[in-house]
Amino acid sequence: MAIKALFVSLMTSILAVGCVAFPDEGYDARGYGQPIYRDYGYDSRYDRQRWERERAYRIQQMRLEQERRQAQHDRQRWQYEQAKRDQIRKQQWEQRRQDWNNKSNHERRWDNRADSKQWQQRDRQNQRDKKRNDRRGREFDRD
């Protein structure tokens, strides 16, 4: 019986040492020998969500940058077009001023402009004057 007790205690100690040396708890997809780091504040289930958040942020930043560049381009184009319009207006103004200076005084007078309203007023005035002169002429004929 002593041999049996010795044999059972020897087997128990071997099994106990073996269980400590090779625990089954450490086995997972990585296999034995890989250290297991347990960070209870981190869960790999949220990796995709984090990746999607970061991707959405990067896309938003790229869109904002593109809008900023487009606005800057539009502003520069508007300034260029304004400068070009101002230059054309200035050239037209200079051309008109030179044309005006080249005309003689007679051509500059308002009376010589071909303005239909002014001519109509002049014709009415001439007709009134003619009627007045005709009346006066008749009055002198009676005397």
VOTORZA-652896 format. One record per residue (C-alpha): residue in one letter; z, y, x. Coordinates in steps of 0.25 Angstrom, whole numbers, padded with zeros to 4 digits, always signed. Layout:
BEGIN
AZYX/...
end
This chain:
BEGIN
M+0000+0000+0000/A+0002+0009+0011/I-0012+0007+0016/K-0016+0011+0002/A-0008+0024+0002/L-0013+0027+0015/F-0027+0025+0011/V-0026+0033-0002/S-0020+0045+0006/L-0031+0044+0017/M-0041+0044+0006/T-0035+0055-0002/S-0034+0064+0011/I-0049+0061+0014/L-0053+0065+0000/A-0044+0077+0000/V-0050+0082+0014/G-0064+0079+0009/C-0063+0087-0004/V-0058+0099+0004/A-0069+0098+0014/F-0080+0096+0004/P-0076+0103-0009/D-0086+0101-0020/E-0083+0115-0025/G-0091+0121-0014/Y-0104+0114-0018/D-0114+0122-0026/A-0129+0125-0025/R-0127+0130-0010/G-0121+0116-0006/Y-0109+0114+0003/G-0107+0122+0015/Q-0111+0136+0008/P-0099+0145+0007/I-0096+0149-0007/Y-0093+0164-0009/R-0087+0167-0022/D-0088+0181-0026/Y-0083+0182-0040/G-0087+0197-0042/Y-0102+0193-0040/D-0110+0184-0049/S-0124+0180-0045/R-0128+0180-0060/Y-0129+0195-0059/D-0138+0196-0047/R-0150+0197-0056/Q-0144+0208-0064/R-0141+0215-0052/W-0155+0213-0046/E-0161+0218-0059/R-0152+0230-0059/E-0156+0234-0045/R-0171+0231-0048/A-0170+0240-0061/Y-0163+0251-0052/R-0174+0250-0041/I-0185+0251-0052/Q-0178+0263-0058/Q-0177+0270-0045/M-0192+0267-0042/R-0196+0273-0056/L-0187+0285-0054/E-0193+0287-0040/Q-0207+0285-0046/E-0204+0296-0057/R-0199+0305-0046/R-0211+0304-0038/Q-0220+0306-0050/A-0213+0318-0054/Q-0214+0324-0040/H-0229+0321-0040/D-0231+0327-0054/R-0223+0340-0049/Q-0231+0341-0037/R-0244+0339-0045/W-0240+0350-0055/Q-0237+0359-0043/Y-0250+0357-0037/E-0257+0359-0050/Q-0249+0372-0053/A-0253+0377-0039/K-0267+0374-0041/R-0267+0381-0055/D-0261+0393-0048/Q-0271+0393-0037/I-0282+0393-0047/R-0276+0404-0056/K-0274+0412-0043/Q-0289+0410-0039/Q-0294+0414-0053/W-0285+0426-0053/E-0290+0430-0040/Q-0305+0428-0044/R-0303+0436-0057/R-0296+0447-0049/Q-0308+0448-0039/D-0318+0448-0050/W-0310+0459-0057/N-0310+0467-0044/N-0325+0465-0042/K-0328+0471-0055/S-0332+0486-0056/N-0323+0495-0064/H-0333+0496-0075/E-0333+0481-0078/R-0318+0481-0078/R-0317+0491-0090/W-0312+0485-0103/D-0323+0493-0110/N-0333+0484-0104/R-0328+0471-0107/A-0335+0463-0117/D-0324+0461-0127/S-0328+0459-0141/K-0316+0466-0148/Q-0317+0478-0139/W-0332+0479-0143/Q-0329+0478-0158/Q-0319+0489-0157/R-0329+0498-0149/D-0340+0495-0160/R-0330+0499-0171/Q-0326+0512-0164/N-0341+0515-0162/Q-0344+0513-0177/R-0332+0522-0181/D-0337+0533-0172/K-0351+0531-0177/K-0347+0532-0191/R-0338+0544-0188/N-0349+0551-0181/D-0359+0548-0193/R-0349+0555-0202/R-0347+0567-0194/G-0362+0568-0193/R-0364+0568-0208/E-0353+0579-0209/F-0361+0588-0199/D-0374+0585-0207/R-0367+0591-0220/D-0363+0604-0214/
end
